[in-house]
Amino acid sequence: MPTRAEPDAQALRQAWLITLAFALLRFAVTARVQLVPDEAYYWEWSRSLDWSYYDQGPMLALAIRLGTALLGDNAWGVRLPAVLAGVGVSGFYIWLSAWMGKPRLAPWLVLAANTMLLTAVGALLMMHDSLLGLWWCLGLALALKAGRGDGRWWLAAGLACGGGCLSKYTGLFLPLAFLALCLAHPAWRRHLREPWLYLGGLLGGLCAGGPILYWNRLHDYPSFAHVGSLAGADPSRRSLSTLPEFLGSQLGLVTPVLAVLLALALWQALRAWRKLDQDRALLAMAAALPLAFFMALSLRTRVEGNWPAPAYLSALPLAALWLEGRGQLWGRASRWALGLAAFFTLVAHSQAAFGWIPFPAADAAKLDRSYLTQGWQELADRVAQERAKLGPAAFVGCRTYQNAAELAFYLPGHERPVILQKGAINHQYRFWNHPQDYAGRDAVLVVGQDWEVNEMRLMFKSVDELPPCDTGRLGVTLRRTRLYVGRGFQPLPPA
């Protein structure tokens, strides 16, 4: 007669097999999906390691540097940390299921984490959220151990929070959630009377704040200005539609049925706040705090859909527990939620890899966002040909960091293009760009929008247009890149 331990162990094995299958799938997709512009930009960070960067902390650059050291300067090397972080997040859910004494939740949680579009993309493309998700889950696990046992686990939890903040500034919500939890929930208040919570916070603050503040002090605090503009200081990001845009983005990225299940489970947990056990209270606070903040912020400014991503990592176990308590873990609503999530994720991945869905030519670039993963190698090959015609002293000039980063990755020798624009550069190229070193030279100019070349004309004795570089799929042009030859570069005075 089988014991209860046998189906529990089988559920955990199934969860690990699902995790491995998704990891292998992502490695396979990587072979057909070129880097998106932000990935190439962060790869640029990795070959200029620093204490911090204009946009975020240094964790992403360090991870990419390790990945490319192992697999080379290619898509596999850049994305290796993202795939491994996805495995780590799944591993957290498997551990959490066993920790809560409910191993049969593990397959559901792993499926949900790997099919929800928001987290599935983060486990393929190398973004800040990829690493933040791993540190977030590690911080939750260590806090759970501190809650049930020795408060000294807060020291390790603080370090995990520091790693999260070094990955993305929104990692700050995790230690804030820990503090709010200890203030608001009776079972956690004992930690306010012990030193470990505060020492863990200090340790994490030194771990994250030291490098970020040191770098900003050296460079007149550009990261603070950048975050301030995103938080509402930039009037161009304000409009009456920002809240509906935010809510719509969450439904799309989480997928509608799963989003509703997560919202219901979180609402039920908050309604029964004082009766929640320690584990659920922690998960509820770590989900509710960032979601509430970004929803409130969306009343003031535009909020990107991925910003609250870690909140959903905390909410998924609440949904699994809520469904299991109702006897509906694999019920109709659950099957619809996971099925739709898997469908949307499969469509997104396969479209990026194979481009099998035809769109009307007039709207293809708007409807098929996967075009960001295609055409960069072809553009780099064309730019290399045009530069060779100008001689060995010629350089490549761009207006945007997206074009510059993609060309740096795909051009032979990984030569870094020069950003050519009037005024201050509001991204990391500000610290790498030295246009005065190229005075008098000719250049191939890579232009995404027609207006970009108008600024460049002021910097050359003459500018002549070349045939554009069109890239796309299924006979449809998804991106037209305009190319020019600029002769006799005359750099503008620095901003």
C-alpha positions in Angstrom: 0.0 0.0 0.0 1.6 3.3 -1.1 2.3 5.8 1.7 1.5 9.5 1.6 5.2 10.3 1.1 5.3 8.6 -2.3 2.8 10.9 -4.1 4.5 13.9 -2.3 7.9 12.8 -3.6 6.4 12.2 -7.1 5.0 15.7 -7.1 8.3 17.2 -6.3 10.0 15.1 -9.0 7.4 16.3 -11.5 8.1 19.9 -10.6 11.8 19.4 -11.2 11.2 17.8 -14.5 8.9 20.7 -15.6 11.6 23.1 -14.5 14.3 21.3 -16.5 12.0 21.1 -19.6 11.4 24.9 -19.6 15.1 25.6 -19.1 16.0 23.4 -22.2 13.2 25.1 -24.2 14.7 28.5 -23.4 18.2 27.5 -24.5 16.7 26.2 -27.7 14.8 29.4 -28.4 17.9 31.5 -27.7 19.5 30.0 -30.8 16.9 31.7 -33.0 16.3 34.9 -31.1 18.8 37.8 -31.4 19.3 40.1 -28.5 16.7 42.8 -27.9 18.2 46.3 -27.6 18.1 46.4 -23.8 20.0 43.1 -23.6 22.7 44.4 -25.9 22.8 47.6 -23.8 23.4 45.6 -20.6 26.0 43.5 -22.4 27.8 46.8 -23.0 27.7 47.3 -19.2 29.3 43.9 -18.7 32.4 44.8 -20.7 32.8 48.1 -18.8 32.4 46.9 -15.2 31.7 49.6 -12.6 30.4 50.1 -9.1 27.0 51.0 -10.5 25.4 52.4 -13.7 23.1 55.2 -14.9 19.9 53.1 -14.8 20.5 50.5 -12.1 23.0 48.8 -9.9 25.8 46.5 -11.1 24.4 43.0 -10.5 23.2 42.5 -14.1 26.5 43.5 -15.6 28.3 41.1 -13.3 26.0 38.2 -14.2 26.4 38.8 -17.9 30.1 39.0 -17.5 30.1 35.6 -15.9 27.8 34.1 -18.5 29.9 35.4 -21.4 33.1 34.2 -19.7 31.6 30.7 -19.7 29.9 30.6 -23.1 31.3 33.6 -25.1 30.0 36.9 -26.3 26.9 35.4 -27.9 23.2 35.1 -27.0 23.8 32.0 -25.0 26.4 33.7 -22.9 24.3 36.8 -22.3 21.1 34.8 -21.4 22.7 32.0 -19.4 22.1 33.9 -16.0 18.5 34.5 -16.9 17.8 30.8 -17.6 19.6 29.8 -14.4 17.6 32.4 -12.5 14.4 31.0 -13.8 15.5 27.6 -12.6 16.2 29.1 -9.2 12.8 30.7 -9.0 11.2 27.3 -9.8 13.5 25.7 -7.2 12.1 28.2 -4.6 8.6 27.1 -5.3 9.5 23.5 -4.9 11.2 24.2 -1.6 8.3 26.4 -0.4 5.8 23.6 -1.2 7.8 21.2 1.0 8.3 23.9 3.6 4.6 24.5 4.0 3.9 20.7 4.1 2.1 20.8 0.7 4.4 19.2 -1.8 1.5 18.6 -4.2 1.4 22.4 -4.9 4.9 22.3 -6.5 3.9 21.3 -10.0 1.1 23.9 -10.1 3.5 26.6 -8.9 6.3 25.7 -11.3 3.8 25.6 -14.2 2.4 29.0 -13.3 5.8 30.6 -12.8 7.1 29.3 -16.1 4.0 30.1 -18.2 3.0 33.5 -16.9 4.2 35.8 -19.7 5.7 38.3 -17.3 8.0 35.7 -15.6 8.5 33.5 -18.7 10.0 36.4 -20.7 12.2 37.3 -17.7 13.6 33.7 -17.6 14.6 34.0 -21.3 15.7 37.6 -21.9 18.4 38.9 -19.7 16.8 41.8 -17.9 17.0 43.3 -14.4 13.8 41.5 -13.4 15.5 38.2 -14.2 17.9 38.5 -11.4 15.6 40.5 -9.1 13.2 37.6 -9.1 15.8 35.2 -7.9 17.0 37.4 -5.1 13.4 38.2 -4.2 12.6 34.5 -3.8 15.8 33.9 -1.8 14.9 36.7 0.5 11.4 35.3 1.0 12.8 31.9 1.9 15.3 33.3 4.4 12.7 35.5 6.0 10.4 32.5 6.4 13.1 30.7 8.2 13.7 33.7 10.4 9.9 33.8 11.1 9.7 30.2 12.3 13.0 29.9 14.0 16.2 31.7 14.7 16.1 35.5 14.1 19.7 35.4 12.9 18.3 34.3 9.5 17.5 38.0 9.1 21.2 38.7 8.5 21.1 36.4 5.4 17.7 37.8 4.4 19.2 41.3 4.5 22.1 40.2 2.2 19.5 38.8 -0.2 17.6 42.1 -0.2 20.9 43.9 -0.9 21.4 41.6 -3.9 17.9 42.4 -5.1 18.5 46.1 -4.9 21.8 45.7 -6.8 19.8 44.0 -9.5 17.0 46.5 -9.6 15.9 49.4 -7.4 12.5 47.9 -6.9 14.1 45.3 -4.8 13.8 47.9 -2.0 10.2 46.8 -1.6 11.2 43.5 -0.1 12.9 44.9 3.0 10.1 47.4 3.3 7.6 44.5 3.2 9.6 42.8 6.0 9.4 45.9 8.2 5.7 46.5 7.4 5.0 42.8 8.2 6.7 43.0 11.6 4.7 46.1 12.4 1.4 44.9 11.2 1.1 41.2 12.0 0.9 39.9 15.6 2.9 36.7 14.9 5.9 38.7 13.5 6.1 41.5 16.1 8.5 39.7 18.3 11.2 40.5 15.7 10.9 44.2 16.5 12.2 43.4 20.0 15.3 41.6 18.7 18.4 43.1 17.0 18.5 40.7 14.0 15.9 42.4 11.8 17.7 45.8 12.1 21.1 44.3 11.7 19.9 42.4 8.6 18.6 45.7 7.2 21.8 47.5 7.9 23.8 44.7 6.2 21.6 44.8 3.2 21.8 48.6 3.1 25.6 48.6 3.1 25.7 45.8 0.5 23.5 47.7 -2.0 23.8 51.3 -0.9 27.6 51.3 -0.8 28.3 50.7 -4.5 25.3 52.6 -5.8 25.9 55.7 -3.6 29.6 55.7 -4.2 29.2 55.6 -8.0 26.6 58.3 -8.0 28.7 60.5 -5.7 31.5 60.3 -8.3 29.1 61.3 -11.2 26.8 63.9 -9.6 24.0 61.5 -8.8 22.6 60.8 -12.3 20.7 57.7 -11.1 18.6 59.8 -8.7 17.6 62.2 -11.5 16.7 59.2 -13.7 14.5 57.6 -11.1 12.9 60.9 -10.3 11.9 61.4 -13.9 10.3 58.0 -14.0 8.5 58.7 -10.7 6.6 61.7 -12.1 9.1 64.5 -12.4 9.1 64.1 -16.2 5.8 65.8 -17.4 5.9 63.9 -20.7 5.1 60.7 -18.8 1.8 62.1 -17.3 -1.6 61.6 -18.8 -5.2 60.7 -17.8 -4.8 57.2 -19.2 -1.9 56.1 -17.1 -4.0 54.0 -14.6 -6.0 52.2 -17.3 -2.7 51.6 -19.2 -1.2 50.1 -16.1 -4.2 47.8 -15.3 -4.3 46.7 -18.9 -0.6 45.9 -19.0 -1.0 43.7 -15.9 -3.9 41.7 -17.4 -1.8 41.2 -20.5 1.5 40.3 -18.9 0.0 38.1 -16.1 -2.8 36.8 -18.5 -6.4 37.6 -17.6 -7.6 34.4 -15.8 -4.5 34.0 -13.8 -4.5 37.7 -12.9 -8.0 37.4 -11.6 -7.1 34.3 -9.5 -4.1 36.1 -8.1 -6.1 39.2 -7.2 -8.9 37.1 -5.5 -6.3 35.1 -3.5 -4.5 38.2 -2.4 -7.8 39.9 -1.5 -8.9 36.9 0.6 -5.6 36.9 2.4 -5.8 40.6 3.2 -9.4 40.3 4.5 -8.3 37.6 6.9 -5.1 39.4 7.8 -5.0 38.8 11.6 -5.9 35.1 11.2 -3.2 34.4 8.6 -0.4 32.1 9.6 3.1 33.5 9.4 4.0 32.2 6.0 0.9 33.5 4.3 1.2 36.8 6.0 4.7 37.3 4.6 3.6 36.3 1.1 0.6 38.7 1.3 2.6 41.7 2.4 5.4 41.1 -0.2 2.7 41.0 -2.9 0.4 43.8 -1.7 3.0 46.5 -0.9 4.6 46.8 -4.4 1.3 46.4 -6.1 -0.4 49.1 -4.1 2.6 51.5 -4.6 2.7 51.1 -8.4 -1.1 51.3 -8.7 -1.0 54.6 -6.8 2.0 55.8 -8.8 0.0 55.1 -12.0 -2.4 57.8 -11.0 0.5 60.3 -11.4 2.7 59.0 -14.2 3.2 56.1 -16.6 4.2 52.9 -15.0 5.8 50.2 -17.1 4.1 46.8 -16.9 7.0 44.9 -15.6 7.8 47.1 -12.6 5.6 45.2 -10.1 6.8 41.8 -11.4 8.2 40.6 -8.0 4.8 41.1 -6.4 3.4 38.2 -8.5 6.1 35.9 -7.4 4.8 36.4 -3.8 1.2 36.1 -4.9 1.5 32.8 -6.8 1.7 30.6 -3.6 -1.3 32.5 -2.2 -3.3 31.5 -5.3 -2.2 27.9 -5.1 -3.1 27.7 -1.4 -6.5 29.4 -2.0 -7.3 27.0 -4.8 -6.2 24.0 -2.8 -8.3 25.1 0.1 -11.3 25.1 -2.1 -10.5 21.8 -3.6 -9.9 23.5 -7.0 -6.1 23.3 -7.5 -6.6 21.6 -10.8 -10.2 22.7 -11.3 -11.7 24.4 -14.3 -10.6 28.0 -13.4 -7.1 26.7 -12.7 -6.9 24.8 -15.9 -8.1 27.9 -17.8 -5.6 30.1 -16.1 -2.6 27.9 -16.7 -3.8 26.9 -20.2 -4.2 30.5 -21.4 -0.9 31.5 -19.8 0.9 28.6 -21.5 -0.8 29.5 -24.8 0.2 33.2 -24.8 3.8 32.3 -23.7 4.1 29.6 -26.4 2.8 32.1 -29.1 5.2 34.8 -27.9 8.2 32.5 -27.9 7.4 30.8 -31.2 6.7 34.1 -32.9 10.0 35.5 -31.8 11.8 32.3 -32.9 10.0 31.6 -36.2 7.8 34.6 -37.1 5.0 32.2 -38.2 2.1 34.6 -37.7 1.5 36.9 -40.7 0.4 40.4 -39.9 -0.9 43.1 -42.3 2.1 44.9 -43.7 0.9 48.3 -42.7 0.6 47.3 -39.0 3.1 44.5 -38.7 5.7 46.6 -36.7 3.1 47.7 -34.2 1.4 44.3 -33.8 4.5 42.1 -33.8 6.7 43.3 -31.1 9.0 40.3 -31.5 10.6 42.2 -34.4 12.9 43.6 -31.7 14.6 40.2 -31.7 15.3 40.1 -35.4 17.4 41.9 -38.0 20.3 43.2 -36.0 22.9 40.9 -37.4 21.7 41.8 -40.9 22.0 45.5 -40.1 25.5 45.1 -38.6 26.6 43.2 -41.7 25.4 46.0 -43.9 27.0 48.7 -41.7 30.3 46.8 -41.7 30.2 46.8 -45.6 29.5 50.5 -45.8 32.2 51.3 -43.3 34.8 49.2 -45.1 34.2 51.4 -48.2 35.2 54.5 -46.2 38.5 53.1 -45.0 40.0 52.0 -41.7 39.6 55.3 -40.0 35.9 55.5 -40.4 33.6 55.0 -37.4 29.9 54.2 -36.8 27.6 57.0 -35.4 24.1 56.5 -33.9 21.6 58.7 -32.1 20.1 56.2 -29.8 21.6 53.7 -27.3 19.5 50.9 -28.7 21.1 51.1 -32.2 24.5 51.7 -30.7 24.3 48.7 -28.4 23.0 46.3 -31.0 25.7 47.3 -33.4 28.4 47.0 -30.8 27.3 43.4 -30.1 26.9 42.3 -33.7 29.7 44.3 -35.5 32.9 42.4 -36.2 35.3 43.1 -33.3 32.5 44.5 -31.1 33.5 48.1 -31.8 31.5 50.6 -29.8 29.6 53.2 -32.0 29.7 56.9 -31.1 26.5 58.6 -29.9 26.0 61.7 -31.9 23.5 64.1 -30.4 23.1 67.7 -29.1 22.7 68.1 -25.3 23.3 65.7 -22.5 23.2 62.0 -23.0 20.7 60.4 -20.5 22.0 56.9 -20.4 25.2 55.0 -19.7 26.9 56.0 -22.9 27.3 59.5 -21.3 30.4 58.0 -19.5 31.8 56.1 -22.5 31.2 58.6 -25.3 34.2 60.6 -26.5 33.3 62.1 -29.9 36.2 64.5 -29.9 38.5 61.5 -30.5 37.0 61.1 -34.0 37.4 64.7 -35.3 38.0 64.9 -39.1 36.9 61.3 -39.7 34.2 59.9 -42.0 31.3 57.8 -40.5 28.5 55.5 -41.4 25.4 57.1 -39.7 22.7 54.7 -38.5 19.3 56.4 -38.1 16.0 54.9 -36.8 13.9 58.0 -37.3 14.3 60.7 -40.0 14.6 63.5 -37.5 17.7 62.0 -36.0 19.9 62.8 -38.9 19.1 66.5 -38.7 21.2 66.8 -35.5 24.0 64.8 -37.2 24.1 67.1 -40.2 25.4 69.9 -37.9 28.5 67.7 -37.1 29.7 66.9 -40.6 30.9 68.8 -43.6 28.6 66.8 -45.7 26.0 64.0 -45.2 24.8 61.8 -48.1 22.0 59.2 -47.9 22.6 55.5 -48.7 19.9 52.9 -49.5 18.1 51.9 -46.3 18.5 48.6 -44.6 15.1 46.8 -44.5 14.7 43.8 -42.3 11.6 41.6 -41.6 9.9 38.3 -42.1 7.5 36.5 -44.4 8.1 39.2 -47.0 7.0 42.0 -44.6 9.4 44.8 -43.6 9.3 45.2 -39.8 12.1 47.7 -39.5 13.6 50.3 -41.9 17.0 51.7 -40.8 18.2 54.7 -42.6 21.9 54.8 -43.4 24.0 57.9 -44.3 27.7 58.7 -45.0 29.0 61.6 -43.0 32.2 63.2 -44.1 34.6 65.3 -42.1 33.3 64.9 -38.5 33.2 68.2 -36.5 32.2 67.4 -32.9 30.0 69.8 -31.1 31.2 71.4 -27.8 30.3 69.0 -24.9 27.0 69.6 -23.2 
